[in-house]
Amino acid sequence: NSVTRGVTKEIPAVSWNDIGGLKDLKKKLQQAVEWPIKHAASFDRLGISSVRGVLLHGPPGCSKTTLAKAAAHAAQASFFSLSGAELYSKYVGEGEALLRRTFQMARLASPSIIFFDEADVIAPKRTGPGGNSSGNATVGERLLSTLLTEMDGLELATGIIVLAATNRPNVIDAALLRPGRFDMVLYVPPPDVEGRYEILRIHTRQMPLGKDVDLWKIAERTELFTGADLEGLCREAGIAALREGLMTQLLACDIHFQAALRSLRPSLTQAVV
Ligand code: ATP
């Protein structure tokens, strides 16, 4: 129907255990997002107000989206996702309408988490006190002011938390970082060796592994790999095993992981880490 069109709503299936590493970050999100929704009555009784918005920033492929989904899953909250780039590319006025509709749906389906990917696209720093020189608000400015209005309106609603993600936190408009808006800013770093080991374990959970596969060694050799890269590595190794094993037995062995390692390049550069 017209209210739900263009909006994805679901309670995601992914849980905290599906995310490798990031122990402290997961704990912070549990406290800031999961608890206030799950224990809303206790928060009320104690007079604790919850955060309205959390800004996640860090390199691509390092689980910002997955963290938001896991928070929704843990809180059993409806999950709505919006992308800055998608809103920006809509016809005049359609992006704002979709934004407002999403907040409206989130209220109806509360408790809800609204995930806002590529937030920097619609919330870049404004050009100055008067906006741009023509005096007309640009698409980005109109979207931003709609978002700010909706977030301010959340004060009256309970059980709705907005999580935004960006790879470029330095271009986010300061108005979004005021109290009552995105008052929590968390860096989602690339995985360290232990994180990489956990990610490899997660993405080989369903895969029969040969005895010679040493995931810790692979974790040590995959510096600069993101979580998404490691997922791709496991997939490649699985496919290599499949290619070879169709006639015999299906087992992902060390040679398959080595072949996958040779064929893939990490997404990160030293500068990010
Ligand atoms: P982008 O900025 O490109 O949107 P992102 O930071 O939101 O990226 P995700 O979309 O959450 O990253 O992750 C991409 C994929 O990589 C996911 O499918 C997820 O399975 C995998 N992945 C990333 N980090 C981890 C992790 N820590 N543990 C397990 N899987 C991970």
Boltz pocket constraint, residues with backbone or C-beta under 6 A from the ligand:
constraints:
  - pocket:
      binder: B
      contacts: [[A, 18], [A, 19], [A, 20], [A, 21], [A, 22], [A, 58], [A, 59], [A, 60], [A, 61], [A, 62], [A, 63], [A, 64], [A, 65], [A, 66], [A, 67], [A, 117], [A, 165], [A, 167], [A, 191], [A, 195], [A, 199], [A, 202], [A, 226], [A, 227], [A, 228], [A, 229], [A, 231]]
      max_distance: 6.0
